[in-house]
Amino acid sequence: MSQAEAVRKASPLWTLGLFRSELLTTFRRWRTLALLGVLAAVPVLVGIAVRIETGDGSSAGGGGGGGGGPAFISQITNNGLFLVFTALAATLPFFLPMAIGVVAGDAVAGEAGAGTLRYLLVAPAGRSRLLLTKYAAVMTFCLVATLVVAVSALITGALLFPLGDLTTISGTRIGFSEGLARALLIALVVAVSLIGVAALGLFVSTLTNSGIAAMATTVGLLITVQILDQIPQLHALHPYLFSHYWLSFADLMREPVYWDDLTKNLGLQALYAAVFGSAAWARFTAKDITA
């Protein structure tokens, strides 16, 4: 049977089984569980720090800053729901994308290094379907990792601080249920904001047979982009960096919502996903799998 015939015989149910197997493999790794544990711990540490600081009679607020992080921190003692926004703002610049980079970088290179990649390709999946399945698993991890931060922050905020109606960045009041809905929407936007990093990591993963090298390269590129985004002399380049609009999710806490930077962020992530996803497909489908 030719490879083309084998691919045609791969039913949608078989593809779903492949995706389920990929998810189980990803979330059963101790490395993945450790990453999720670190992400869950960040909101707890932030909440305890704010609680101790305000318990000593000092102000939880800070000076103004980019991304709305300090503004959210100053509101945590009034409403624990703001801990969700603060935790996402604290983890998005590094912790969340680093976790995504580790998982995405290991997706193909880890299989190749372990010698299991060629056995996966023997199954009636085909390289394109296998690569799409792995990318779908990485994107699922993006969503799970973001929700872990948000849920941990919500539980911690509810235990340490009062909940109720909240004041938006614009100064208007909204009900708790609407605030909770916006928190969920913000978490979804943050998850989507990471698909560019996921595609970049998957592309790097197709370039090597070493999972560690792919993970280190992806995280290194992430740090480099973050540094470039902080250099004022490169301001003309900033709008094209995948991290530039990450903190635009704060605009969802305005009334009315500011959509300009949000749409730019989502469009930029889609562009990165298309470019590096295509590059990963071109590399993987032409790659010589010998181990």
N, C-alpha and C positions, 0 to 999 in steps of 0.2 A: 504494500500500500504506500503510495506517495505521501509526502508531507501535506500537500494540498488536499488530498482525499481525507487524510486524518483530521485536518482542521475542519473540513465540512462535516465530519461525523461528530465533532464536539458540540453537543447540544447545549442550549442555554442553561439547563439544569446542571450539566457537568461544569460549566463555567462558574455557576454559583457555588458549586462545591469547591472549586479551585480557590475562589475568593474567600470562602469560609476557612479553608485550610490555611491560606496566607494570613488571615486575621488571627487564627489560633496560634500559628507559629510566631507572629509578631508579639502578641500580648502574653505569651507564655515565657518569653525570654526574661531572665532576671534583670538584664540591662533595661528593658522597657519598663518593668515594674519599678525599678529604682528611679528612673526618670520621672515617672508619674508620681512617685512618692515625694520627690524633691519639689515638683510643681505643686502638690497638695500642701506641702509644708510652708511654702512662701506666704500665702494669705494668713496662715495661723501665726507665723512670726510677726508679720506686719500688724495684725490685730492685737496681739499681746503687747507689742512695742507701743502702739498708740494708747492702749488701755493703761499701761504702766506710766506713760508720760502724762496722760491726763489725770491719772490718779494722784500724781505728785503735784498737781495743780498748775502744770505748765501747759502751754498751748500746743494743740496737735497740729496746728496749721504751719505752713512754711511760706517761704517767699514764692512769688509767681514763677512759673517755669513753663517750658514747652510741653505740649501733650495733655495738659490738664491734670497731671498726676498730683501735684501739691494742692490744687483746688479741691480734688476729691478727698485727699487726706484730711483737710480741714473740716470736712463734713461728716467724717466717719462717726465721731462721738455723738452727733445729732441723729444719725440714721445708719444702722449697720449695713444697709444695702449699698452704701457708697464704698464699702470694703471690696465689693465685687469689681467695681470700676477701677479702684486703686490697685488691686491685685493684678488685673489684666494689664494695666499701664506699667506695672513694675516688672512683669514677666515677659511682656511682648518684645522689648528691645533685645533681650538676650536668652533668657531661660527657655521660653517656648520655641523660638527658631532653632536654638541649639539642639533641643530634643528632637525636633523634626529633622534637622540635618543629620543627626546620628542614625535615626531610623531609615531615612531615605538613602543615605550613603551606604548603608549595609544591605539594602534591598537586593541588589544584583551581585555586587562584589562579594558579599558575605557568602552567598550561595556558590559562587565561582570558587572562592577560596576553600570552602568546605568540600568541594567536589560533587555537590548535589545539583548544580545547575543543569548539567547535561542530562541527568535523569528526569528532571522536570520537563525538558524539551522532548523527551521520548514520548511523553503523554500527548494525546491528541489536542494540544492547545495551540501550538504555533508560537513563535516569538512575539508577535504583536499582541496576541491575547494575553500572554504571560506578563508582558511589560505593562499592559493596561491594568491587569489585575493587581500587580505590585503597586502601581501608582494609586489605584483606588484604595488599597490597604493603607498606604501612607497618608492619603487624604482623610481616611477614617481616623487614623491616629491623630491628625491635626484637630479634628472635631473632639475626640475623646480627651485629648490633653487640655484643650481650652475649657471644656466643660468641667474637668477635674479642678482646674483653678477656680472657675466660677462657683461651683457647688461648695468647695472647701471654704471659699470666701463668704458665701451666703450663710453657711452653718456657723462659722466663726463669728460673723457679724451679728447673727441672731443671738448667740450665746453671750457676747460681750457688750453689745450696745442695743439701744432701743430700735424698733422698726416702726414704720408708719409713713405718712405722706412725706414727700421729699421735694426739695427745691432744686430746679434745674440750674444749669450754668447761666441761663438768661434771667434767672430770678423769679420765674413763675413756679407755682405749686402744682404738682401732679399727685394722684393717688398712689398708694402702695402697689396696687395691682398693675397699674400702668408702668410704674417704675420697674416692677419685676419683669414685665414684658420687654421693656427697653433693655434690661440687663441681659435677657436671653438673646435679643437681637444683636446686642453688642458682642456677646460671646460668639455668635454665628459669624459676624463680620470679622472678628479677630481670626477665627478658624479659616475663613476664606482668604484672609490676608497672608496666610502662610503657604498657599498653593504654589507661589513662585519659588519659595525656598525648597519646597518638596520636589518640584520639577528640576531645579538646579541640582539638588542632591542625587536625584535618580540619574541624571545625565552623568555626573561625576562617577556614580557607581558603575556605569557601563564602561568606563575608561580603564578600569583596573580590576585585578582579581584579588585585591587585598581589601577586606572590609575596613580595617583600621585606617589604611591610607585614604580610602574614600570618605570616611567619617571625618578624619582630621582635615582633609582638603575642603570639605563642605563647610565645616565650622570655621576654618581659616578664611574662606571667602566671605562668610557671613560677617566676621569681625572686620575684615578689610572694608567691606561695603559700609558698615556702621561708622568706621573711622572717616571714610571719604565723605559721608553725609554730614560730618561735623566740621569740615574744613570750609570756612567762608569763601576762600578764593575759588572753590569749585562749585559755587552756587548754580552755575549754568548746567552742571551735571546732575545736581540733586534731584530734580523732578523725574529723572530716568532711573534712579536707584530704587530697587524693590522695597527698601525699608523706609523711604522718605515719607510716605503718607500713612504709615502704620498707625500712628496715634490719632488719626483723623476720626476714629470711632468715638472720641469725646464729643464730636458734633451731634451725635445722636442724643446727647443729654441737653441739647438746646431746644428752645421753643420759640419759633419753629425750628425744625431740624435743618442744619446746613448740609446740603448734599454735594457741593462742588468737590471738596477734597475726598469725600467718600467715593464718589463715582470715579474720580481720578485713580484712587487706590485700587478699586476693583478692576478697572480697565487695565491698569499696569500689571496687576497680578495675572490677569488673563493673558496678557501679552507675554510675560515671562513663562507662563505655563505652556503656551503655544510654541514659543521659540525653543525652550530647553526640552520640552516634551518631544518635539519633532527631532531635535538633535539626539536625544536618547534613543528614539526609535530608529533613526538612521544608523547610529552606532551599533545598537544591539542586534538589529536584523542582519548586519554585515559582519558581526563579531565571530571570530573563530573560537568555538567552544571546544577546548581540548581536555578540560579537567572538570 
